[in-house]
Amino acid sequence: MLLDYDRLGWFKTALLGFVTLVCGFLLLPVIFIVLLSFGSSRWLAFPPPDWTLQWYRELFADPSWLQAALTSARIATMVAVFSVVIALMASFALVRGEFRGREVLRGLLLTPMVLPVVVFAVAIYAFFLKLGLGGTTVGFVIAHTVLALPFAIIPIATALEGFDKSIEDAAIVCGASPLEAKLRITLPSIKLAIFSAAIFSFLASWDEVVAAIFMASPTLQTLPVKIWGSLRQDLSPVIAAASSLLVLLTLLLMVVTALLRRRYSK
């Protein structure tokens, strides 16, 4: 039986109140840290006694913070590229392939999404020590690509499942090769899913901290690792400023993705 929400006004009000509380619970820590980044206190004190941009100036004047941010951006960009390429091949196999163990393969590819990150981090750390990849950019990219891959496979595979393959077949009948048909017909048709996969993969690497802590070295640290290390040494508002910029980039990329999806879904 379907509920008549117009008649159950109290239910709608209670549901709205519950959703508001949940959103507030999730957003308040983010708002809290942003406000602290503008506070004039030398420590993470709330409410701030006054407002200042001093901590952002110190952040941008410190080469170690800038280096950590550039390292995060470089690794996340490579992870996004590799994740999309691998996810494209895997999605074609999962959606169009006819072979035994296809669902098992799907489950294995999506395992990093449900596996506790600390378990993966310990395992990959021990494995990379044997290979000499600990504390290297290659090791970072491999570890983060494994973690980001499910976030690339899901949107691409979903888009492929909704794509009418007969259009691609028609292009082949008209003389295009199978590869040409995929490049000129299929991929442009699912470009929004590919873009979403790239953004989600980038953010999965950009925000990742647990595996990054195990993979980091004194000369190679991502921004989340730098924030974590600084928290253990000092409670300077510079940490709040760095965290705010981390959140800001994440929000900007999510907004851009949402706007593009809204534009191309019309």
Secondary structure, DSSP 8 states (H G I E B T S, - for coil): ----TTT-HHHHHHHHHHHHHHHHHHHHHHHHHHHHHTB-SSS--SS-SSB-SHHHHHHHH-HHHHHHHHHHHHHHHHHHHHHHHHHHHHHHHHHH---TTHHHHHHHHHHHHHS-HHHHHHHHHHHHHHHT-TTSHHHHHHHHHHHHHHHHHHHHHHHHHHS-HHHHHHHHHTT--HHHHIIIIIHHHTHHHHHHHHHHHHHHHHT--HHHHHH-BTTB--HHHHHHHHHHH---HHHHHHHHHHHHHHHHHHHHHHHHHHHHT-
